[in-house]
Amino acid sequence: MNKDFLWGSATASYQCEGAWNLDDKVESMWDVYLHENNLENGDNASDFYHHFEEDLLQLKNGGQNAFRMSLAWPRIIKNKEGEVNSKGVDFYRKILQCCLDKDITPFVTIYHWDLPQYWEETGGWLNNEVSYAYQKYAKICFEKFGDLVDLWVTFNEQNGL
């Protein structure tokens, strides 16, 4: 195989991380909706939060060299004022560094449909303030992770907007 060919796997933060209420992560729109309706949820998911090193090792041992992941806005920004959750930033930095240590190219999706509940309660994306909040959130992501990430996706499946 051509050494420049990227072969990998993908995850979505809500669908894999679990740890929905650990280390100062705030609720997402999915946490609230699924809990209120007593539906299957991502509270534990595949527990990537606690097992990312093993999971990335399996990816590497399987011959893959790329990993598309998403960041959870509710794990990074605590409130409408934009307070950064250092524990969330540290978590994602560990994942990204683990990828690089294993020669796995990280592709990072900034938003994968897990709006913080504090923004959902204001009308979600129909509220113009959310767009400005997203801009600030994206800037924080670039500042906190830009030294570890070259390839970014702003919105997962943006045609759904």
SVG drawing of the C-alpha trace seen along z (x, -y; Angstrom):
<svg xmlns="http://www.w3.org/2000/svg" viewBox="-40 -36 45 42">
<polyline fill="none" stroke="black" stroke-width="0.4" points="0.0,0.0 1.2,-3.5 2.7,-5.0 0.7,-8.2 -2.6,-6.3 -4.6,-6.9 -6.6,-3.9 -8.5,-4.3 -11.5,-4.3 -13.9,-7.0 -15.8,-7.7 -18.2,-10.3 -17.6,-11.6 -21.1,-10.9 -21.3,-7.5 -18.0,-6.2 -16.7,-8.2 -19.1,-7.4 -18.1,-9.3 -21.1,-11.6 -20.9,-13.2 -17.2,-13.0 -14.4,-15.6 -16.7,-18.6 -18.4,-17.7 -21.7,-19.4 -24.9,-17.9 -25.4,-17.8 -28.7,-18.0 -28.4,-14.2 -27.8,-13.5 -31.0,-15.4 -33.2,-14.2 -32.3,-10.5 -32.5,-10.6 -35.8,-12.4 -37.3,-9.9 -35.7,-6.9 -34.1,-5.9 -30.8,-4.1 -28.0,-6.6 -24.3,-7.1 -23.7,-7.2 -21.2,-4.4 -21.0,-3.8 -17.8,-1.9 -16.0,-3.7 -13.4,-5.2 -12.9,-7.8 -11.1,-5.2 -9.9,-2.9 -8.7,-5.1 -5.1,-3.9 -6.1,-0.2 -8.5,-1.2 -5.9,-3.1 -3.4,-0.3 -5.9,2.1 -6.4,-0.4 -2.6,-0.5 -2.2,3.3 -4.9,3.6 -2.8,1.7 -4.6,-1.6 -2.8,-4.9 -5.7,-7.4 -8.3,-8.2 -11.3,-10.5 -12.7,-11.6 -14.9,-14.4 -14.6,-16.7 -17.5,-17.1 -18.3,-20.8 -19.9,-20.0 -16.6,-18.5 -14.6,-21.5 -16.8,-24.5 -18.6,-24.6 -21.1,-27.4 -22.4,-30.2 -19.7,-32.5 -17.2,-30.2 -15.3,-28.9 -12.9,-26.2 -12.8,-22.9 -9.1,-22.1 -9.9,-18.4 -11.7,-18.1 -8.8,-19.7 -6.3,-17.4 -8.4,-14.4 -8.4,-15.3 -4.7,-16.3 -3.9,-12.8 -5.8,-11.1 -4.2,-13.2 -0.7,-12.7 -1.4,-8.9 -2.3,-9.0 0.9,-10.8 3.0,-8.5 1.5,-5.5 2.0,-7.2 -1.8,-7.6 -2.9,-10.8 -5.8,-12.4 -8.7,-14.0 -10.7,-16.1 -14.3,-17.0 -15.1,-20.1 -18.9,-19.6 -20.7,-16.2 -24.2,-17.1 -23.7,-17.2 -24.7,-20.8 -24.3,-21.7 -27.7,-21.7 -27.2,-25.3 -27.3,-26.4 -30.1,-24.0 -32.3,-25.6 -31.9,-29.0 -33.2,-27.6 -30.1,-25.8 -28.9,-26.7 -31.9,-28.9 -30.5,-31.3 -27.8,-33.5 -25.8,-33.6 -25.0,-29.9 -23.1,-30.7 -21.0,-33.2 -20.4,-30.7 -19.4,-28.1 -16.9,-30.5 -15.3,-31.0 -15.4,-27.3 -13.7,-26.5 -11.0,-29.1 -10.4,-27.5 -10.1,-24.1 -7.5,-25.5 -5.6,-27.1 -5.6,-24.1 -5.1,-21.3 -3.6,-23.0 -0.1,-21.8 -1.3,-18.2 -3.8,-18.4 -3.4,-19.3 -6.7,-18.0 -10.0,-19.5 -13.6,-19.1 -15.8,-21.9 -19.2,-20.1 -20.0,-16.5 -22.4,-16.0 -23.0,-19.7 -25.7,-19.1 -28.0,-18.3 -28.0,-21.9"/>
</svg>
